[in-house]
Each structure stands twice: as structure tokens, then as C-alpha cells.
């Protein structure tokens, strides 16, 4: 037989190295290839170098080197073709191996059919598993419970990483949307992405939100956090997704679905009794969010176009710990105190008006200060 191993390697199963081929033949009714031909010796060597399933009998492995095809002495070789396999139990006995490559190049091996990023994190360390938020599998961001069924490159991200913070805050925006719809039934959802240092969500509601409402919404969000509701992902066809959000009276979501490319994967995420259109990924459950603060309200045209309806936008931020939230809020207050727009007005140096956005109008003291600075600059 002159066919190379690459042409038939997928038809063979690993049964281990055995010492007595005759006993195997008695126990298995297989179509058996039995040969002591040197060509088969080279094929087996190639198979071993590739880590491909095979069986050898009476092999001298003492001087075997992975890249060598000469030093392996073969007296007989058994190759069992799965096309004629008659014992299904052997398939069950086979151990599936998943090799996970980490960012540092090291490889972790799992003897199972499916592994999750959370299991990978636990395999690295329990500390990492406790802090893990999201993962990247072969350049795709996924949740920690996403099944991995083949060899892959995996990165685990925590809140210390930008990827982790983004996922954490985007998940919190879903909690915000859930709370708003619970408190103000009939509110329609726009979008709710993560942004630098926080998140927002746009709402179409007959109720006009006020700063006092933010406290009520925060309290409802904390109830959802305490319920520790799991984020569950589900993929839908375009037709099913449109039907779902049409029945939920969510026209903005239907519009987003219709604008997706034909080959786009459409997914929804559910926590508790709340479901939202979302590509994900998300944290494992709402209980991970320990500290939330809704910051302010603003108006925002749907999809940024003034031709569309003005929606109500709620901004917020969140952290793993209340101490971190408090520190962030302190920095925000300090930044407000030092805001040049605020200081310019208080010191009667300059002001801004709606008729000339971004253009400072100087008071007499301000123009005097500016002239002195320009004179100083010219004399340098």
C-alpha cells in the first residue's frame, strides 16, 4: 500500500501500545492490516510524530526520537480501520483531548469533550477564576460558560483589563434596562453600550425621567443584583427574532435586526424575566455587580440623527467594590471643581453662550489676563 498516512489517518482510533497482537485479533472482529514492511514502519513513525491515533505491536521505543523515521524498529504493525469497527464501546472508551493555548504560549490539556473558559481559568488558578469576567477564544469574545469543543487559543480577562471592564459595564446596562421597564412599564428600549468609565441606555418612555427617579432605579437595580440572575445566551433566526421583539413592542430592536447583514448571527440575552437583543458577551450573573451609581440624564436622538425621535439617556457607572466606586466619584467631583467652564464663570474671566458653542466670550478681567499672557509669550 503506497497511500500516505494523511489520506487515511482520520479513519483510525487510538488503542494504545500493545504487546500481543494475536490476543487483539481474537478479541476484535476488525478488518486488520498486518504488516512488517518497512514502509509501514515509516507511516507509523509519521503518525506518532503527528500524534495521530494508531496501534503498534512489538515496537522498540528505546531510541525513538520524534523527528526520526530510522531508529524505530517494527516487527509488526496493526492498524484498525474504523470503517469496519464492530465494537461501539471502543468509541466510548476513547479519551478526547482538548489543547488550550494561553497568551504566554503554554498549553493546558483537558481530557474531556467540552471545556469552558471558566474551567480554563480554574485550571490556571482559583484566584483568576474568581476575578474572571470574560474570555477571548480564537479572537472571539465569549462568556465564561461558552463551550469549547476543539483546540483553541484562550485569553481570560478580569476587571483590570479593558475587555473585562467593557463586558462588566455592558452587562450592567442590561440591569438598568430591566429595572426601568420594571418601574415604568411600556418603556421601549434603544441601545445600551459600555463607554469609557461607565455605560448608558436610551429609553423611549412617556414618563419624563428626573434626578429623583435615578435613586429609585438604582434601588431596583440592586434588587436585581441581589437576585444573582444568570445571563443566558440564545441564538435566533432573523424571523424568530423579529417576531419576538414585535410581540414585545420593541420597534427599535426590530429596526436593528432588519439592518443586520444577512449572514449575521442574531442572539438574545436573558436574565430573570428580562430579554434583550445583544451580541454579547456578558458576565455570568448579575450578582457580580457590587457597586452601581446612576450619574445623570440627557437627551439623545435615536441613532444620532436629528430626524429621529429624541430618546432619554441615563448614564451610569459600576465597579466590583464600593470603595472603587467612591474613589471614582470623588475624582469626578474634583474634576467638576476644576472645570474651566465653571471656573471662568466664577472668576468672571469668560463665559459660553448657546449662540456660540465652544467660543469663549471674555469679561474685562478675562481680556486683561489674556493680553498679559500674550505679551509675556511674545517677550520670551
ZIZIBEL-V524225 format. One record per pair of residues at least 24 apart in sequence whose ideal C-beta (glycine too) atoms are under 7 Angstrom apart, sorted by the first residue. I is the first residue (numbers start at 0). J is the second residue. Records with the same first field share a line. If there is no record, write none. Layout:
I->J ; J
//
This chain:
4->42 ; 45 ; 46
8->46 ; 51
10->80 ; 81 ; 82
11->52 ; 53 ; 78 ; 79 ; 80 ; 81
12->52 ; 79 ; 81 ; 89 ; 93
13->52 ; 93
14->54 ; 79
16->55 ; 58
17->54 ; 56
18->56
20->56 ; 75 ; 77
23->77
27->86
28->85
29->79 ; 83 ; 84
30->80 ; 83
31->77 ; 79
32->78
33->75 ; 77
34->76
35->73 ; 74 ; 75
39->73 ; 76
40->71 ; 73
41->68
43->73 ; 76
44->68 ; 71
53->78
54->78 ; 79
97->147 ; 149 ; 150
98->150
99->151 ; 153
100->152
101->153
102->154
112->148
113->146 ; 147 ; 148
114->147
115->143 ; 144 ; 145 ; 146 ; 147
116->141 ; 143 ; 145 ; 153 ; 155
117->143 ; 144
119->153 ; 155
120->155
127->155
130->157 ; 158
131->155 ; 157
132->156 ; 157 ; 158 ; 163 ; 166 ; 167 ; 282
133->162 ; 163 ; 166 ; 280
140->280
141->280
142->232 ; 279 ; 280 ; 281
143->283
144->283
158->319
165->193
166->280 ; 281 ; 282
167->282 ; 317
168->193 ; 197 ; 198 ; 317
169->193 ; 198
170->230 ; 281 ; 282
171->198 ; 288 ; 291 ; 317
172->198 ; 199 ; 200
173->268 ; 270 ; 275
174->220 ; 223 ; 224 ; 285 ; 288
175->200 ; 216 ; 220 ; 313 ; 315
176->200 ; 275
177->223 ; 270 ; 271 ; 273
178->216 ; 219 ; 220 ; 223
179->216
180->273
181->219
182->215 ; 216 ; 219
187->248 ; 249 ; 250 ; 251
188->249 ; 251 ; 252 ; 275
189->251 ; 301 ; 310
196->316
197->314 ; 315 ; 316
198->315
199->312 ; 313 ; 314
200->313
201->299 ; 310 ; 312
202->310 ; 311 ; 313
203->308 ; 310
204->311
208->296 ; 311 ; 313
213->293
216->293
217->291 ; 293
220->291
221->291
223->271 ; 285
224->285 ; 286 ; 288
226->271 ; 285
227->284 ; 285 ; 286
228->270 ; 271 ; 284 ; 285
229->270 ; 283 ; 284
230->268 ; 270 ; 281 ; 282 ; 283 ; 284
231->268 ; 269
232->266 ; 268 ; 279
233->266 ; 267
234->264 ; 265 ; 266
235->265 ; 267
237->265
240->265
244->276
251->301
252->276
288->317
289->319 ; 320 ; 321
290->317 ; 318 ; 320 ; 321 ; 323 ; 324
291->315 ; 317
292->316 ; 324 ; 328
//
